[in-house]
Amino acid sequence: MYTGIQHLHSGVAYLALLALAVVIIYMLIGSLSNREFTEKDRKIALIAFILSHIQLLVGLILYFLSPLGLEMLKSGSAMSDPAARLMALEHPLINIIAIVLISIGYIRAKKPGASRGRFRSIYMMYAIGFLLILSRIPWSAWLG
């Protein structure tokens, strides 16, 4: 079960990162072209929003099942090893913050207002979240 959830977490990560990148570019183009923010734009942003939240949910399940997550943090050995600290503390904490920022961007864009501001809310908050996620991916474990 642990291995299956690990693979699911990795697979959904590819989809979530791709969706975030596409939405950021799409919303930036919408803002720069002074297009009207439509229901279609909101639904496109919703795709990345949902995928990032699914990724968070699978990640939290994995965190509590994994020997590299909560157990390592409880033992106290994680803080002295940079790789262990990344997996036990930095990766989950920074990614939760990133998902909160993505949520704020999506929620702000749902409120009525100027189209440019709604586009900007999504692409800026999604981009900050995207960069935070990229900064805390354990690249050696993910690609290796």
Residue pairs with C-beta under 8 A, 6 or more apart in sequence:
1 65
2 62
2 65
2 66
5 58
5 61
5 62
5 65
6 62
6 66
8 58
9 55
9 58
9 59
9 62
10 142
12 51
12 54
12 55
12 58
13 55
13 137
13 142
15 51
16 48
16 51
16 52
16 54
16 55
17 130
17 133
17 134
19 47
19 48
19 51
19 52
20 48
20 51
20 52
20 102
20 126
20 129
20 130
20 133
21 130
22 48
23 44
23 45
23 47
23 48
23 122
23 123
23 126
24 122
24 123
24 126
24 127
24 130
26 41
26 44
27 41
27 45
27 119
27 120
27 122
27 123
27 126
28 119
28 123
30 37
30 41
30 115
30 119
31 116
31 119
31 120
31 123
34 115
34 116
35 115
35 119
36 115
37 109
37 115
37 118
37 119
41 118
41 119
42 109
42 110
45 105
45 106
45 109
45 122
45 126
46 106
48 102
48 126
49 102
49 103
49 106
52 98
52 99
52 102
52 129
53 99
53 103
56 95
56 96
56 99
59 92
59 95
60 92
62 69
63 69
63 70
63 92
64 70
66 87
68 84
68 87
68 88
69 87
69 88
69 92
70 88
72 78
72 84
72 87
72 88
73 88
73 89
77 84
78 84
78 85
78 87
78 88
78 89
79 85
79 89
83 138
83 140
86 136
86 138
87 138
87 141
90 136
91 136
91 137
91 138
94 132
94 133
94 135
94 136
95 132
95 133
95 136
97 132
98 128
98 129
98 130
98 132
98 133
99 129
101 125
101 126
101 128
101 129
101 132
102 125
102 126
102 129
104 125
105 121
105 122
105 123
105 124
105 125
105 126
105 129
106 122
106 125
108 118
108 121
108 125
109 118
109 119
109 121
109 122
111 118
